Amino acid sequence: MVCGAETQGNIGRILALSTVPGTTASWADKIYTCTYALPAGSLVLSVKEAAEPDAARADFHDLQRTTPGSAPIEGLANLGFPAFQTPASAVFTKDNFVLTVDAAALPEILGPNQVTRAAFAYQVATTVLACWSE
């Protein structure tokens, strides 16, 4: 999903790229990672799979507690899922998965709409969640 054609197309549209961005994927220790080679730098999407939803929530809370600069995403912006954001990333948990969108290797401001890395990471995360089914 995070490396799929739909996500590639969404990222291309968000940044108004002339071609679909290339990706590199890997799977290790129950974490699927997809790195997007964007003109401005790398964007890394990862999904950690847990045995059950409670374990995923525990992983999420550990990550939130240990990630510098993390702040909860609340209200409608969290789409009803536990979520937090940093100045360069967005993290959500749904079902037995933890989704992380890391835009730290990108410029602070990017794209034709001049959005921040944090806003871009959030936008990418929500596009993934919008088509993510159990």
The first five atom37 places (N, CA, C, CB, O) and aatype in JSON, in Angstrom:
{
  "aatype": [12, 19, 4, 7, 0, 6, 16, 5, 7, 2, 9, 7, 1, 9, 10, 0, 10, 15, 16, 19, 14, 7, 16, 16, 0, 15, 17, 0, 3, 11, 9, 18, 16, 4, 16, 18, 0, 10, 14, 0, 7, 15, 10, 19, 10, 15, 19, 11, 6, 0, 0, 6, 14, 3, 0, 0, 1, 0, 3, 13, 8, 3, 10, 5, 1, 16, 16, 14, 7, 15, 0, 14, 9, 6, 7, 10, 0, 2, 10, 7, 13, 14, 0, 13, 5, 16, 14, 0, 15, 0, 19, 13, 16, 11, 3, 2, 13, 19, 10, 16, 19, 3, 0, 0, 0, 10, 14, 6, 9, 10, 7, 14, 2, 5, 19, 16, 1, 0, 0, 13, 0, 18, 5, 19, 0, 16, 16, 19, 10, 0, 4, 17, 15, 6],
  "atom_mask": [
    [1, 1, 1, 1, 1],
    [1, 1, 1, 1, 1],
    [1, 1, 1, 1, 1],
    [1, 1, 1, 0, 1],
    [1, 1, 1, 1, 1],
    [1, 1, 1, 1, 1],
    [1, 1, 1, 1, 1],
    [1, 1, 1, 1, 1],
    [1, 1, 1, 0, 1],
    [1, 1, 1, 1, 1],
    [1, 1, 1, 1, 1],
    [1, 1, 1, 0, 1],
    [1, 1, 1, 1, 1],
    [1, 1, 1, 1, 1],
    [1, 1, 1, 1, 1],
    [1, 1, 1, 1, 1],
    [1, 1, 1, 1, 1],
    [1, 1, 1, 1, 1],
    [1, 1, 1, 1, 1],
    [1, 1, 1, 1, 1],
    [1, 1, 1, 1, 1],
    [1, 1, 1, 0, 1],
    [1, 1, 1, 1, 1],
    [1, 1, 1, 1, 1],
    [1, 1, 1, 1, 1],
    [1, 1, 1, 1, 1],
    [1, 1, 1, 1, 1],
    [1, 1, 1, 1, 1],
    [1, 1, 1, 1, 1],
    [1, 1, 1, 1, 1],
    [1, 1, 1, 1, 1],
    [1, 1, 1, 1, 1],
    [1, 1, 1, 1, 1],
    [1, 1, 1, 1, 1],
    [1, 1, 1, 1, 1],
    [1, 1, 1, 1, 1],
    [1, 1, 1, 1, 1],
    [1, 1, 1, 1, 1],
    [1, 1, 1, 1, 1],
    [1, 1, 1, 1, 1],
    [1, 1, 1, 0, 1],
    [1, 1, 1, 1, 1],
    [1, 1, 1, 1, 1],
    [1, 1, 1, 1, 1],
    [1, 1, 1, 1, 1],
    [1, 1, 1, 1, 1],
    [1, 1, 1, 1, 1],
    [1, 1, 1, 1, 1],
    [1, 1, 1, 1, 1],
    [1, 1, 1, 1, 1],
    [1, 1, 1, 1, 1],
    [1, 1, 1, 1, 1],
    [1, 1, 1, 1, 1],
    [1, 1, 1, 1, 1],
    [1, 1, 1, 1, 1],
    [1, 1, 1, 1, 1],
    [1, 1, 1, 1, 1],
    [1, 1, 1, 1, 1],
    [1, 1, 1, 1, 1],
    [1, 1, 1, 1, 1],
    [1, 1, 1, 1, 1],
    [1, 1, 1, 1, 1],
    [1, 1, 1, 1, 1],
    [1, 1, 1, 1, 1],
    [1, 1, 1, 1, 1],
    [1, 1, 1, 1, 1],
    [1, 1, 1, 1, 1],
    [1, 1, 1, 1, 1],
    [1, 1, 1, 0, 1],
    [1, 1, 1, 1, 1],
    [1, 1, 1, 1, 1],
    [1, 1, 1, 1, 1],
    [1, 1, 1, 1, 1],
    [1, 1, 1, 1, 1],
    [1, 1, 1, 0, 1],
    [1, 1, 1, 1, 1],
    [1, 1, 1, 1, 1],
    [1, 1, 1, 1, 1],
    [1, 1, 1, 1, 1],
    [1, 1, 1, 0, 1],
    [1, 1, 1, 1, 1],
    [1, 1, 1, 1, 1],
    [1, 1, 1, 1, 1],
    [1, 1, 1, 1, 1],
    [1, 1, 1, 1, 1],
    [1, 1, 1, 1, 1],
    [1, 1, 1, 1, 1],
    [1, 1, 1, 1, 1],
    [1, 1, 1, 1, 1],
    [1, 1, 1, 1, 1],
    [1, 1, 1, 1, 1],
    [1, 1, 1, 1, 1],
    [1, 1, 1, 1, 1],
    [1, 1, 1, 1, 1],
    [1, 1, 1, 1, 1],
    [1, 1, 1, 1, 1],
    [1, 1, 1, 1, 1],
    [1, 1, 1, 1, 1],
    [1, 1, 1, 1, 1],
    [1, 1, 1, 1, 1],
    [1, 1, 1, 1, 1],
    [1, 1, 1, 1, 1],
    [1, 1, 1, 1, 1],
    [1, 1, 1, 1, 1],
    [1, 1, 1, 1, 1],
    [1, 1, 1, 1, 1],
    [1, 1, 1, 1, 1],
    [1, 1, 1, 1, 1],
    [1, 1, 1, 1, 1],
    [1, 1, 1, 1, 1],
    [1, 1, 1, 0, 1],
    [1, 1, 1, 1, 1],
    [1, 1, 1, 1, 1],
    [1, 1, 1, 1, 1],
    [1, 1, 1, 1, 1],
    [1, 1, 1, 1, 1],
    [1, 1, 1, 1, 1],
    [1, 1, 1, 1, 1],
    [1, 1, 1, 1, 1],
    [1, 1, 1, 1, 1],
    [1, 1, 1, 1, 1],
    [1, 1, 1, 1, 1],
    [1, 1, 1, 1, 1],
    [1, 1, 1, 1, 1],
    [1, 1, 1, 1, 1],
    [1, 1, 1, 1, 1],
    [1, 1, 1, 1, 1],
    [1, 1, 1, 1, 1],
    [1, 1, 1, 1, 1],
    [1, 1, 1, 1, 1],
    [1, 1, 1, 1, 1],
    [1, 1, 1, 1, 1],
    [1, 1, 1, 1, 1],
    [1, 1, 1, 1, 1]
  ],
  "atom_positions": [
    [[0.81, -1.2, 0.0], [0.0, 0.0, 0.0], [0.86, 1.27, 0.0], [-0.93, -0.01, 1.21], [0.67, 2.15, -0.84]],
    [[1.81, 1.37, 0.93], [2.59, 2.61, 1.02], [3.53, 2.78, -0.17], [3.39, 2.63, 2.32], [4.0, 3.89, -0.43]],
    [[3.81, 1.71, -0.88], [4.64, 1.79, -2.08], [3.81, 1.61, -3.35], [5.76, 0.74, -2.03], [4.36, 1.57, -4.45]],
    [[2.51, 1.49, -3.2], [1.64, 1.2, -4.33], [1.42, 2.36, -5.27], [0.0, 0.0, 0.0], [1.76, 3.51, -4.96]],
    [[0.85, 2.05, -6.39], [0.62, 3.04, -7.45], [-0.27, 4.19, -6.97], [-0.02, 2.38, -8.66], [-0.05, 5.34, -7.35]],
    [[-1.26, 3.88, -6.13], [-2.15, 4.95, -5.65], [-1.39, 5.96, -4.79], [-3.32, 4.35, -4.85], [-1.56, 7.17, -4.96]],
    [[-0.57, 5.47, -3.88], [0.21, 6.37, -3.04], [1.25, 7.13, -3.87], [0.91, 5.58, -1.91], [1.45, 8.32, -3.66]],
    [[1.91, 6.44, -4.81], [2.86, 7.12, -5.69], [2.17, 8.25, -6.45], [3.5, 6.13, -6.69], [2.69, 9.36, -6.54]],
    [[1.0, 7.97, -6.99], [0.26, 8.99, -7.73], [-0.16, 10.14, -6.86], [0.0, 0.0, 0.0], [-0.09, 11.3, -7.27]],
    [[-0.6, 9.85, -5.63], [-1.0, 10.92, -4.71], [0.18, 11.82, -4.36], [-1.6, 10.33, -3.43], [0.04, 13.05, -4.34]],
    [[1.33, 11.23, -4.09], [2.51, 12.04, -3.78], [2.9, 12.87, -4.99], [3.69, 11.14, -3.34], [3.23, 14.05, -4.85]],
    [[2.86, 12.28, -6.17], [3.16, 13.03, -7.4], [2.22, 14.21, -7.59], [0.0, 0.0, 0.0], [2.65, 15.29, -7.99]],
    [[0.93, 14.0, -7.31], [-0.06, 15.1, -7.45], [0.15, 16.18, -6.4], [-1.48, 14.55, -7.35], [0.1, 17.37, -6.71]],
    [[0.39, 15.77, -5.16], [0.59, 16.75, -4.08], [1.75, 17.68, -4.42], [0.86, 16.03, -2.73], [1.68, 18.89, -4.19]],
    [[2.83, 17.11, -4.96], [4.03, 17.9, -5.27], [4.06, 18.4, -6.71], [5.27, 17.08, -5.0], [5.02, 19.06, -7.11]],
    [[3.02, 18.09, -7.49], [2.94, 18.49, -8.9], [4.17, 18.02, -9.68], [2.79, 20.01, -9.02], [4.77, 18.79, -10.43]],
    [[4.53, 16.75, -9.49], [5.68, 16.18, -10.19], [5.28, 15.8, -11.61], [6.24, 14.95, -9.43], [4.14, 15.42, -11.86]],
    [[6.22, 15.9, -12.52], [5.93, 15.56, -13.91], [5.93, 14.04, -14.14], [6.95, 16.22, -14.84], [5.35, 13.56, -15.12]],
    [[6.57, 13.29, -13.25], [6.58, 11.83, -13.34], [6.3, 11.25, -11.96], [7.93, 11.31, -13.89], [6.48, 11.92, -10.94]],
    [[5.85, 10.01, -11.94], [5.59, 9.32, -10.68], [6.93, 9.07, -9.98], [4.82, 7.98, -10.91], [7.89, 8.64, -10.63]],
    [[7.02, 9.33, -8.69], [8.31, 9.14, -8.0], [8.68, 7.67, -7.9], [8.27, 9.75, -6.61], [7.82, 6.81, -7.73]],
    [[9.96, 7.4, -8.0], [10.47, 6.05, -7.84], [10.53, 5.67, -6.38], [0.0, 0.0, 0.0], [10.62, 6.53, -5.5]],
    [[10.48, 4.36, -6.12], [10.5, 3.88, -4.75], [11.48, 2.73, -4.59], [9.11, 3.44, -4.32], [11.85, 2.05, -5.55]],
    [[11.9, 2.54, -3.35], [12.69, 1.38, -2.94], [12.01, 0.82, -1.7], [14.2, 1.76, -2.66], [11.73, 1.56, -0.76]],
    [[11.74, -0.48, -1.7], [11.03, -1.08, -0.58], [11.89, -2.13, 0.12], [9.72, -1.72, -1.06], [12.77, -2.75, -0.48]],
    [[11.61, -2.3, 1.43], [12.28, -3.35, 2.19], [11.35, -3.85, 3.28], [13.62, -2.83, 2.8], [10.39, -3.17, 3.67]],
    [[11.64, -5.06, 3.77], [10.86, -5.68, 4.83], [11.84, -6.29, 5.82], [9.86, -6.76, 4.27], [12.64, -7.14, 5.44]],
    [[11.78, -5.85, 7.09], [12.65, -6.41, 8.12], [12.02, -6.18, 9.49], [14.08, -5.77, 8.06], [11.47, -5.11, 9.75]],
    [[12.09, -7.17, 10.34], [11.59, -7.07, 11.71], [10.16, -6.56, 11.79], [12.49, -6.16, 12.51], [9.83, -5.72, 12.62]],
    [[9.31, -7.09, 10.91], [7.88, -6.74, 10.85], [7.64, -5.26, 10.5], [7.23, -7.05, 12.18], [6.59, -4.71, 10.82]],
    [[8.63, -4.64, 9.84], [8.47, -3.26, 9.38], [8.67, -3.23, 7.86], [9.47, -2.29, 10.1], [9.73, -3.59, 7.35]],
    [[7.64, -2.78, 7.16], [7.73, -2.59, 5.72], [8.06, -1.13, 5.49], [6.39, -3.0, 4.98], [7.36, -0.25, 5.99]],
    [[9.12, -0.86, 4.76], [9.59, 0.51, 4.52], [9.6, 0.79, 3.03], [11.0, 0.73, 5.13], [10.06, -0.02, 2.23]],
    [[9.09, 1.96, 2.68], [9.1, 2.42, 1.3], [9.75, 3.8, 1.27], [7.65, 2.45, 0.69], [9.26, 4.73, 1.9]],
    [[10.83, 3.92, 0.53], [11.53, 5.19, 0.41], [11.27, 5.76, -0.97], [13.05, 5.03, 0.66], [11.52, 5.11, -1.99]],
    [[10.76, 6.98, -0.99], [10.47, 7.69, -2.24], [11.64, 8.58, -2.59], [9.16, 8.52, -2.12], [12.09, 9.39, -1.78]],
    [[12.14, 8.44, -3.82], [13.22, 9.3, -4.33], [12.56, 10.51, -4.98], [14.16, 8.53, -5.35], [12.16, 10.45, -6.14]],
    [[12.45, 11.6, -4.23], [11.83, 12.83, -4.73], [12.9, 13.81, -5.18], [10.93, 13.47, -3.64], [14.04, 13.73, -4.71]],
    [[12.58, 14.72, -6.06], [13.59, 15.69, -6.51], [14.24, 16.48, -5.37], [12.96, 16.65, -7.47], [15.41, 16.85, -5.45]],
    [[13.48, 16.73, -4.29], [14.0, 17.53, -3.19], [14.65, 16.7, -2.09], [12.89, 18.36, -2.6], [15.23, 17.26, -1.16]],
    [[14.57, 15.37, -2.18], [15.13, 14.5, -1.15], [14.28, 13.26, -0.97], [0.0, 0.0, 0.0], [13.39, 12.99, -1.77]],
    [[14.55, 12.51, 0.08], [13.84, 11.25, 0.31], [12.67, 11.43, 1.27], [14.8, 10.2, 0.86], [12.73, 12.2, 2.22]],
    [[11.61, 10.69, 0.98], [10.45, 10.59, 1.85], [10.35, 9.12, 2.24], [9.13, 11.11, 1.15], [10.37, 8.25, 1.37]],
    [[10.23, 8.84, 3.54], [10.2, 7.45, 4.0], [8.87, 7.16, 4.68], [11.38, 7.17, 4.97], [8.48, 7.81, 5.65]],
    [[8.18, 6.16, 4.13], [6.93, 5.67, 4.72], [7.23, 4.29, 5.27], [5.75, 5.64, 3.67], [7.84, 3.46, 4.6]],
    [[6.78, 4.04, 6.5], [6.97, 2.71, 7.06], [5.71, 2.27, 7.78], [8.18, 2.68, 8.02], [4.96, 3.08, 8.33]],
    [[5.5, 0.98, 7.77], [4.37, 0.37, 8.45], [4.91, -0.76, 9.31], [3.28, -0.16, 7.44], [5.51, -1.72, 8.82]],
    [[4.69, -0.62, 10.61], [5.09, -1.69, 11.54], [3.87, -2.54, 11.84], [5.71, -1.1, 12.87], [2.81, -2.02, 12.22]],
    [[4.01, -3.84, 11.67], [2.92, -4.77, 11.91], [3.08, -5.39, 13.3], [2.88, -5.87, 10.82], [4.14, -5.9, 13.66]],
    [[2.0, -5.34, 14.06], [1.98, -5.97, 15.38], [1.04, -7.17, 15.34], [1.54, -4.95, 16.49], [0.25, -7.32, 14.41]],
    [[1.13, -8.02, 16.34], [0.31, -9.22, 16.38], [-1.17, -8.9, 16.57], [0.77, -10.14, 17.49], [-2.03, -9.65, 16.1]],
    [[-1.47, -7.79, 17.25], [-2.85, -7.41, 17.52], [-2.93, -5.9, 17.72], [-3.39, -8.15, 18.77], [-1.91, -5.25, 17.91]],
    [[-4.14, -5.33, 17.67], [-4.29, -3.89, 17.83], [-3.72, -3.33, 19.14], [-5.73, -3.53, 17.73], [-3.13, -2.25, 19.14]],
    [[-3.88, -4.05, 20.25], [-3.34, -3.56, 21.53], [-1.81, -3.45, 21.47], [-3.75, -4.49, 22.68], [-1.24, -2.51, 22.02]],
    [[-1.17, -4.39, 20.82], [0.29, -4.35, 20.68], [0.7, -3.18, 19.78], [0.82, -5.68, 20.09], [1.71, -2.53, 20.04]],
    [[-0.06, -2.92, 18.74], [0.23, -1.77, 17.86], [0.09, -0.47, 18.63], [-0.7, -1.77, 16.62], [0.91, 0.44, 18.48]],
    [[-0.95, -0.36, 19.47], [-1.12, 0.86, 20.26], [0.02, 1.03, 21.25], [-2.46, 0.83, 21.01], [0.48, 2.15, 21.48]],
    [[0.49, -0.07, 21.84], [1.64, 0.0, 22.75], [2.89, 0.46, 22.0], [1.89, -1.37, 23.42], [3.63, 1.31, 22.49]],
    [[3.12, -0.1, 20.8], [4.26, 0.34, 19.97], [4.14, 1.83, 19.64], [4.34, -0.49, 18.67], [5.11, 2.57, 19.72]],
    [[2.93, 2.25, 19.28], [2.67, 3.65, 18.96], [3.0, 4.54, 20.15], [1.2, 3.84, 18.53], [3.7, 5.55, 20.0]],
    [[2.51, 4.19, 21.33], [2.75, 5.02, 22.52], [4.23, 5.06, 22.88], [1.93, 4.5, 23.71], [4.73, 6.11, 23.3]],
    [[4.94, 3.93, 22.74], [6.39, 3.93, 22.98], [7.1, 4.86, 22.0], [6.96, 2.5, 22.85], [7.99, 5.61, 22.39]],
    [[6.69, 4.81, 20.74], [7.29, 5.68, 19.72], [7.01, 7.14, 20.03], [6.76, 5.31, 18.32], [7.9, 7.99, 19.92]],
    [[5.78, 7.45, 20.41], [5.43, 8.83, 20.73], [6.24, 9.34, 21.93], [3.91, 8.95, 21.03], [6.72, 10.47, 21.93]],
    [[6.39, 8.49, 22.94], [7.12, 8.87, 24.14], [8.6, 9.12, 23.86], [6.97, 7.8, 25.2], [9.21, 9.97, 24.49]],
    [[9.18, 8.37, 22.92], [10.62, 8.46, 22.67], [11.01, 9.33, 21.47], [11.17, 7.08, 22.46], [12.19, 9.5, 21.2]],
    [[10.02, 9.88, 20.76], [10.32, 10.71, 19.59], [10.39, 12.17, 20.01], [9.26, 10.52, 18.49], [9.4, 12.73, 20.49]],
    [[11.55, 12.8, 19.83], [11.68, 14.21, 20.19], [10.71, 15.09, 19.4], [13.12, 14.68, 19.97], [10.53, 14.9, 18.19]],
    [[10.1, 16.03, 20.09], [9.21, 16.99, 19.42], [7.85, 16.46, 19.08], [0.0, 0.0, 0.0], [7.11, 17.12, 18.34]],
    [[7.47, 15.28, 19.59], [6.16, 14.73, 19.23], [5.05, 15.47, 19.97], [6.11, 13.22, 19.56], [5.17, 15.82, 21.14]],
    [[3.96, 15.69, 19.24], [2.78, 16.33, 19.8], [1.56, 15.6, 19.27], [2.73, 17.86, 19.46], [1.48, 15.32, 18.07]],
    [[0.6, 15.3, 20.14], [-0.59, 14.57, 19.67], [-1.35, 15.35, 18.6], [-1.52, 14.27, 20.85], [-1.45, 16.57, 18.66]],
    [[-1.87, 14.62, 17.63], [-2.82, 15.2, 16.67], [-4.18, 14.86, 17.25], [-2.62, 14.62, 15.18], [-4.49, 13.7, 17.51]],
    [[-5.0, 15.88, 17.45], [-6.27, 15.67, 18.13], [-7.43, 16.19, 17.3], [-6.26, 16.34, 19.5], [-7.24, 16.84, 16.27]],
    [[-8.63, 15.89, 17.78], [-9.83, 16.37, 17.12], [-10.03, 15.7, 15.78], [0.0, 0.0, 0.0], [-9.61, 14.56, 15.58]],
    [[-10.67, 16.4, 14.87], [-10.94, 15.84, 13.55], [-9.67, 15.52, 12.78], [-11.79, 16.8, 12.75], [-9.67, 14.64, 11.92]],
    [[-8.6, 16.22, 13.08], [-7.35, 16.02, 12.33], [-6.76, 14.63, 12.52], [-6.34, 17.06, 12.75], [-5.99, 14.18, 11.67]],
    [[-7.1, 13.94, 13.62], [-6.52, 12.61, 13.82], [-7.36, 11.51, 13.18], [-6.36, 12.33, 15.3], [-7.02, 10.33, 13.28]],
    [[-8.45, 11.89, 12.52], [-9.31, 10.96, 11.78], [-9.87, 9.84, 12.66], [-8.53, 10.35, 10.63], [-10.29, 8.79, 12.15]],
    [[-9.87, 10.06, 13.97], [-10.38, 9.05, 14.88], [-9.37, 8.0, 15.28], [0.0, 0.0, 0.0], [-9.72, 7.03, 15.95]],
    [[-8.12, 8.17, 14.89], [-7.06, 7.22, 15.23], [-6.05, 7.89, 16.16], [-6.35, 6.69, 13.95], [-5.88, 9.1, 16.1]],
    [[-5.38, 7.11, 17.01], [-4.27, 7.7, 17.75], [-3.23, 8.21, 16.76], [-3.64, 6.66, 18.73], [-2.85, 7.51, 15.82]],
    [[-2.77, 9.44, 16.97], [-1.83, 10.05, 16.02], [-0.96, 11.09, 16.71], [-2.59, 10.69, 14.84], [-1.39, 11.73, 17.67]],
    [[0.27, 11.24, 16.21], [1.11, 12.36, 16.65], [1.92, 12.87, 15.47], [2.04, 11.93, 17.81], [2.05, 12.21, 14.44]],
    [[2.45, 14.07, 15.67], [3.22, 14.71, 14.62], [4.46, 15.35, 15.22], [2.36, 15.77, 13.87], [4.47, 15.73, 16.39]],
    [[5.49, 15.47, 14.4], [6.69, 16.22, 14.75], [6.87, 17.28, 13.67], [7.97, 15.29, 14.87], [6.07, 17.33, 12.74]],
    [[7.87, 18.13, 13.77], [8.08, 19.1, 12.69], [8.41, 18.48, 11.33], [9.18, 20.02, 13.09], [8.45, 19.19, 10.33]],
    [[8.65, 17.16, 11.29], [8.99, 16.53, 10.01], [8.32, 15.18, 9.79], [10.47, 16.36, 9.92], [8.7, 14.46, 8.86]],
    [[7.34, 14.81, 10.62], [6.74, 13.49, 10.44], [5.3, 13.46, 10.96], [7.57, 12.43, 11.16], [4.85, 14.35, 11.68]],
    [[4.61, 12.4, 10.56], [3.27, 12.11, 11.07], [3.2, 10.61, 11.33], [2.15, 12.58, 10.07], [3.69, 9.81, 10.54]],
    [[2.57, 10.24, 12.45], [2.48, 8.84, 12.83], [1.04, 8.55, 13.26], [3.49, 8.5, 13.98], [0.46, 9.27, 14.08]],
    [[0.47, 7.5, 12.71], [-0.89, 7.06, 13.03], [-0.86, 5.58, 13.35], [-1.87, 7.35, 11.86], [0.01, 4.85, 12.87]],
    [[-1.8, 5.13, 14.17], [-1.99, 3.7, 14.36], [-3.42, 3.35, 13.99], [-1.67, 3.28, 15.82], [-4.38, 4.04, 14.34]],
    [[-3.54, 2.25, 13.28], [-4.86, 1.75, 12.86], [-4.77, 0.23, 12.85], [-5.29, 2.31, 11.45], [-3.83, -0.36, 12.32]],
    [[-5.79, -0.39, 13.45], [-5.82, -1.85, 13.53], [-4.53, -2.33, 14.21], [-5.99, -2.49, 12.11], [-4.2, -1.87, 15.3]],
    [[-3.82, -3.24, 13.58], [-2.58, -3.74, 14.19], [-1.33, -3.19, 13.49], [-2.56, -5.26, 14.16], [-0.3, -3.86, 13.41]],
    [[-1.45, -1.96, 12.99], [-0.35, -1.34, 12.25], [-0.03, 0.06, 12.8], [-0.69, -1.25, 10.76], [-0.91, 0.76, 13.3]],
    [[1.23, 0.44, 12.68], [1.66, 1.81, 12.96], [2.28, 2.36, 11.68], [2.68, 1.86, 14.17], [3.26, 1.84, 11.17]],
    [[1.68, 3.43, 11.17], [2.15, 4.1, 9.95], [2.97, 5.31, 10.33], [0.96, 4.51, 9.04], [2.52, 6.16, 11.11]],
    [[4.18, 5.4, 9.79], [5.04, 6.56, 9.99], [5.38, 7.15, 8.63], [6.34, 6.19, 10.78], [5.81, 6.44, 7.72]],
    [[5.18, 8.46, 8.5], [5.6, 9.2, 7.3], [6.68, 10.18, 7.76], [4.38, 9.95, 6.59], [6.4, 11.11, 8.51]],
    [[7.91, 9.95, 7.29], [9.07, 10.72, 7.73], [9.57, 11.58, 6.57], [10.19, 9.79, 8.25], [10.09, 11.07, 5.58]],
    [[9.41, 12.89, 6.72], [9.83, 13.84, 5.69], [11.07, 14.63, 6.12], [8.69, 14.81, 5.36], [11.33, 15.7, 5.58]],
    [[11.83, 14.12, 7.09], [12.98, 14.84, 7.64], [14.05, 15.16, 6.61], [13.59, 14.03, 8.76], [14.77, 16.15, 6.77]],
    [[14.18, 14.36, 5.56], [15.22, 14.6, 4.55], [14.78, 15.59, 3.47], [15.62, 13.29, 3.9], [15.52, 15.85, 2.52]],
    [[13.58, 16.14, 3.61], [13.07, 17.11, 2.63], [13.27, 18.53, 3.15], [11.56, 16.85, 2.34], [13.46, 18.73, 4.35]],
    [[13.23, 19.52, 2.26], [13.34, 20.91, 2.71], [12.18, 21.28, 3.63], [13.38, 21.86, 1.5], [11.13, 20.65, 3.59]],
    [[12.37, 22.29, 4.45], [11.34, 22.73, 5.38], [10.05, 23.12, 4.66], [11.84, 23.91, 6.2], [8.96, 22.84, 5.15]],
    [[10.16, 23.75, 3.51], [9.0, 24.16, 2.7], [9.14, 23.5, 1.34], [8.9, 25.75, 2.57], [10.22, 23.51, 0.74]],
    [[8.03, 22.9, 0.84], [8.14, 22.23, -0.45], [6.82, 22.24, -1.2], [8.62, 20.79, -0.26], [5.76, 22.54, -0.65]],
    [[6.93, 21.9, -2.47], [5.76, 21.78, -3.34], [5.23, 23.1, -3.84], [0.0, 0.0, 0.0], [5.63, 24.16, -3.37]],
    [[4.32, 23.02, -4.81], [3.78, 24.25, -5.41], [2.93, 25.06, -4.44], [2.95, 23.9, -6.62], [2.74, 26.26, -4.63]],
    [[2.43, 24.41, -3.39], [1.62, 25.12, -2.4], [2.44, 25.58, -1.2], [0.48, 24.24, -1.93], [1.9, 26.11, -0.24]],
    [[3.76, 25.36, -1.28], [4.68, 25.8, -0.24], [4.25, 25.34, 1.15], [4.8, 27.32, -0.27], [4.1, 26.16, 2.06]],
    [[4.06, 24.03, 1.31], [3.66, 23.48, 2.6], [4.89, 23.08, 3.4], [2.74, 22.26, 2.41], [5.97, 22.85, 2.84]],
    [[4.73, 23.01, 4.7], [5.83, 22.57, 5.56], [6.0, 21.06, 5.43], [5.57, 22.96, 7.02], [5.12, 20.35, 4.96]],
    [[7.16, 20.59, 5.87], [7.39, 19.13, 5.9], [6.32, 18.44, 6.73], [8.79, 18.82, 6.46], [5.81, 17.39, 6.35]],
    [[5.99, 19.04, 7.89], [4.99, 18.44, 8.77], [3.64, 18.34, 8.07], [4.86, 19.25, 10.07], [2.97, 17.3, 8.15]],
    [[3.23, 19.39, 7.39], [1.94, 19.37, 6.68], [1.97, 18.36, 5.55], [1.61, 20.77, 6.13], [0.98, 17.67, 5.31]],
    [[3.1, 18.26, 4.85], [3.23, 17.29, 3.78], [3.15, 15.87, 4.33], [4.56, 17.5, 3.02], [2.45, 15.03, 3.78]],
    [[3.88, 15.59, 5.42], [3.85, 14.26, 6.03], [2.43, 13.9, 6.46], [4.8, 14.2, 7.25], [1.98, 12.77, 6.24]],
    [[1.72, 14.85, 7.05], [0.33, 14.62, 7.46], [-0.54, 14.33, 6.24], [-0.21, 15.83, 8.23], [-1.36, 13.41, 6.26]],
    [[-0.38, 15.12, 5.19], [-1.19, 14.93, 3.99], [-0.95, 13.55, 3.38], [-0.89, 16.03, 2.96], [-1.9, 12.88, 2.97]],
    [[0.3, 13.13, 3.3], [0.61, 11.81, 2.76], [0.01, 10.72, 3.65], [2.15, 11.62, 2.61], [-0.57, 9.76, 3.16]],
    [[0.16, 10.87, 4.96], [-0.39, 9.87, 5.89], [-1.9, 9.74, 5.72], [-0.05, 10.23, 7.34], [-2.43, 8.62, 5.72]],
    [[-2.59, 10.84, 5.59], [-4.05, 10.77, 5.46], [-4.47, 10.17, 4.13], [-4.65, 12.16, 5.62], [-5.51, 9.52, 4.05]],
    [[-3.68, 10.38, 3.07], [-4.03, 9.74, 1.8], [-3.85, 8.23, 1.88], [-3.18, 10.32, 0.65], [-4.62, 7.48, 1.28]],
    [[-2.84, 7.78, 2.63], [-2.65, 6.34, 2.82], [-3.8, 5.78, 3.66], [-1.28, 6.04, 3.5], [-4.38, 4.75, 3.32]],
    [[-4.13, 6.46, 4.75], [-5.2, 5.99, 5.63], [-6.55, 5.96, 4.93], [-5.28, 6.86, 6.87], [-7.39, 5.11, 5.22]],
    [[-6.77, 6.89, 4.01], [-8.05, 6.97, 3.3], [-8.34, 5.72, 2.49], [-8.06, 8.17, 2.4], [-9.5, 5.38, 2.29]],
    [[-7.3, 5.04, 2.03], [-7.54, 3.85, 1.2], [-7.08, 2.57, 1.91], [-6.81, 3.98, -0.14], [-7.05, 1.5, 1.31]],
    [[-6.74, 2.68, 3.18], [-6.24, 1.56, 3.96], [-7.42, 0.81, 4.56], [-5.27, 2.03, 5.07], [-8.16, 1.37, 5.37]],
    [[-7.61, -0.43, 4.19], [-8.68, -1.23, 4.76], [-8.1, -2.39, 5.54], [-9.63, -1.74, 3.66], [-6.95, -2.77, 5.36]],
    [[-8.91, -2.92, 6.41], [-8.43, -4.02, 7.27], [-8.06, -5.24, 6.47], [-9.48, -4.39, 8.3], [-7.64, -6.25, 7.03]]
  ]
}
